[in-house]
């Protein structure tokens, strides 16, 4: 059974990176939500335009998406693609008239 799914691109290291990226992404979104107002009639500009919401959270979100992209694109070290070369057989050479 393991041989039939050996070609699948994700290995445990890829999954680990994927979940780390998701966690960083979720943390960024949670930080962006930030503190709310006590009542609807008051406006707290310091809370709304804080450094955490405007700078740190978007950086974490972009970093999380970067980690996710890297985890999807990363190849494992032991899954080298085998390229087979076609050896020219003299018997098949006569059957192909478009050789020249």
Buried (B, 14 or more C-beta within 10 A) or exposed (E): EEEEEEEEEEBEEBEEBBEBBBEBBEBBEEBBEEEEEEEEEEEEEEEEEBEEBEEBBEEBBEBBBEBBEEBEEBEEEEEEEEEEEEEEEEEEEEEEEEEE
